[in-house]
Amino acid sequence: MNWLLEPFEPEFMQRALVAGTLAALTTALVGTWVVLRGMTFIGDALAHGVLPGVALAFVLGFDITAGGAAGAAVMVGGINLVSRRARLAGDTGIGLLFAGMLALGVVIVSRGGAFSSDLTGFLFGNLLAVDPSGLWVLTASLVIAVAGTAAFYRAFLVLAFDEQKAAVLGLRPRLAHTALLVLTAAAIVASFRAVGTLLVFALLVAPPATAALLVRRVPAMTVTAAGIGVLSVVVGLLTSYHAETAAGATVGLVAVVFFFVVLMAREVALRLGSGWRPR
């Protein structure tokens, strides 16, 4: 019991646990739709797209969360513009924006001095240094994710499986797609200070992908993804404390490892002819 409880005695570890849990719940809600719609590349692009705004805000002395929100807004607008106007495959335009925004962020940080440490902080975050204001941002993001999912649930559900049917039913698939991008960007912006722009992507994709191996119904997938995400945070923090590894990176790694463990377990069950199938 000491092995389990001792790491969470310091106040900073308690804040890290709360922050990680809030981030895991938010990314599970949004990430379920991202995985169902096959939008993981867009999620990755948005995770990197916040970097120029964060870097510029840091160099100019502004709030980096506001800078991240501005960067995400530019990225969402760019993705919508490219998908509607450019005569290119959707992933080509997203790839261009992804590379361009990441490169721009690195250039801005390099011009501002202290390049290595600042860029590392932006990319990987510092889960153990989350302050009360960061917890409020994460809480607000969770509220937005819940409200957005409730408001667009039917549109998201139909859009995830048949975009043409969504249009026929009058569910405005373009608006729903933009709303999902905004929710994804909000989750990333709120979480990047805790787990970093790279590792928030792991929480956005890995728990919902793992849940998709276990269940089929969307509500069950969301709840399962949330449980896996929270478990990843707890196991990751425990592991990082005892192994003296980076907390955020360990949480992200644990989330991905869970996916492969479940995948291999499912394959073994199928090969043994257990008849088990996701429900």
N, C-alpha and C positions, 0 to 999 in steps of 0.2 A: 504493500500500500504506500509506503514511503516513496518508492520509485515512481508511483503514479501521482501522488499528491504534492511531494516536495517541489517539483518544478513550478507549480502554480501558486506557491506561497508569495513570491515577490509581486508587487503591484504591477510592474511593467509586463510580467508574464500574464497576469489576469487581463490587462488591457489588450495584450496581443491575442489572447483567446477570444475575447469579445469581438475584437476587430476582425479576426479571421472568420469567426462564426457569421458575423454580419455580411462579410464579403462572400462567403460560401453560399449563404441563403440567397443573396441577390443574384449572383452569377448562376445559381441553379435555376432560378425562375426564368432568367433571360436565356441562359445557355440551352435550356430544353428546346426552345424554338429555333435557336441558332443551329443546333445539331439536326433537328427534324427537317429544316429547310436546306440543309447542306451549305450553310453560310459560314463555315469555320474559317475559310480564307478571308472573308470580309471581317470576321471578328479579329483575326490576327492583324489585318491591315489597320483596323481602328485602334487596336492596342498600341501599334507603333505610330499611328497618326497623331496621337496626342503629344508626342515628343517635341515637335517644334514649338507648340504653344507653351508647354512646360518650360522648355529651355529659354524661350524669349522672356517669359515672365520672371524666371530666375535671374537672368542677366540684367533685366530692367528693374528688379526689386519688387515685382508685383506678386500677388498670391499665385502659387503654382497650380492650385486647383482650378482657379478661374482661367489660367493659361491653358490648362489641359482641356477644359470645356470648350474654349475657343478653337483649339486645335482639332478637337473631335467634331465641332460644328463644321469646320472647313472640310474635314474628311467626309462627313456624311453628305454635305452638299456636292463635293466632288464625285463621290460614288454615284449619286443620283444623276448628276449631269452627264457623266461618262456613259452610264448604262442607257440613257435616253437619247443622247446625241451622237456619240462616236460609233462608227461602223466597225466595231471591234467586238470580239467575244468579251463577255462580262468580266471574266477573270483577268483578261489582258489589261483592261483599264484599271482594275483594282490593283493589279501588280505594279503598274506604273505609279499610281498614287502612293502605294505602300513604300516602294523604293525611294520615291522622291521626298516624301514626308520624313522618313527615317534619316535620309542623308541630310536634309535641311536641318533637322534637329541636332545632328552631330556637328554640323558646321557652326550652328549658333552657339552650342556649348563650347566648342573649341575656341571660338573668338572671345568667350567670356572668361577664360582662364580656369584653372583647377579642373582641367578637362576630365581626367581619369576618374577622380572620386565623384564628381558631380554626375557624370554619365552613368556610373555604376549605380548611384543612388536612384536615378530616374528609371533605369532598366530593371533593377532588382528590388528596389524598395528597402524598407527597414521595419519589419513587422514588430520588432521589440521596442521601437521608438514611437509607436503611435500615441498621440496625445488625446485628451478629451475632445478637442475640436474635430480631430479625425474621426472619432467615434460618432459624433453628431452627423458628419458628412455621410458616413456609411449608413447610419440609420435613415437619413433622408433618402438615400439612394434605394434602400430596401422598400421604403414606403412608396416611392415612385414606381419601382418595379412591380409591386403588388397592384397598385392602382392601374398602371398601364396594362398589365396582363388581364386584369378584370375587365377593363374597358374594351380591349381588342381581342378577348379570348376567342370568340366565334370566328372573327376574321383571321386570326393567326392559325386557328385549327384547320379551317378550310384551305387557307393559303399554303399551309405546310404540305398538303397532299395534292392539290389541284388548283392552280392559279386561275385557269379559265372558269372553273366552277365558281370561284370566289367572285369573279367579275359578273357572271350570270346572276348570282344571288344578290348582287348590288352591295357587296361588302367592301368595295373600293380597295382592291389589292395594292395599288400603288401607295395609297395613304397608309395602309397596314404595314407595307414593307418599310416605308420611311419611319413609321412609329417604332418598328422593331429595331431599326438602325439607331434611333434616338435612345431607346432603352438600353441597347448594348453599349452605346457610347457613355451613357450616364453610369452604368455599372463599372465600366473601365475607369472613367475619370475618378469616381469615388474610391476605387480600390487600389489605384496605382501607387498611392503614397504608402500604403501598407505592404503590398506584395510586389509592386513594380509593374511596369508596362508589359514585360515579357511573361512574368509568372501569373498575372491575372488571367492571361489567356489559357493557362493550364486549368485554372479553376472554372473558367467559362466553358471549356470543352470536355475535360476528362470526366468529371462526375456525371454529366448528362449522357455522355457516350457509354459509360459503365452502366448507367441505369437502363439504357436502351438494350443492353444485352440481357437484362433481367426481366423487364416488363415491357408491355406494348402500349397500354393505355396512357394517354398524355398526363392526366392527373397523377397516376401512380408513378410515372416516370419523373415528374417534377419532385414529388415527395422523396422518392428514392435518391434522386440526384442531390437533393438538399442533405439527406442523411449521410450520403457518401462524402459530400463536401465537408460537412462538419467533422466527420470522423477523420478525414484527411488532415484537417487543421489540428485536431487533438493529437493524433499520432505523429504528425510532423513536428509539432512543438515539443512533444516528449522526446522524440528522436534527436532533435537539434540540441536540446538541453543536455542530454546525456552523452551525445556524440560530439558536442561542441562544433556543430555545423551551422551554416547560415539558415535562419529560421524560415524565411520566405521561400527560399529555394528548396528546402527540405519538404515543406508543405506541398509545393507544386510537384516535386518528385514523387511523394507518397500518393498523390491523386492519380498520377499517370501509372504508377506501379499497380494500384488497385485495379485499373482497367485491364492490364495484362494478366493479373492474377485471376480475375473473373473470366476473362476470355479463355484462358487455358483450362480453368475449372469447367467451363461450359463445354469446351471441346472434349474433355475427358468424359464428362457425363454423356454426351451424345455418342461417343465411340463405344461406351459401355452399354449403350442401348437402353438407357434409363427411361427414354421417352419424354424427358423433361423439355419443355419449350417455354419461352417467355410468355407471360400472360398480361 
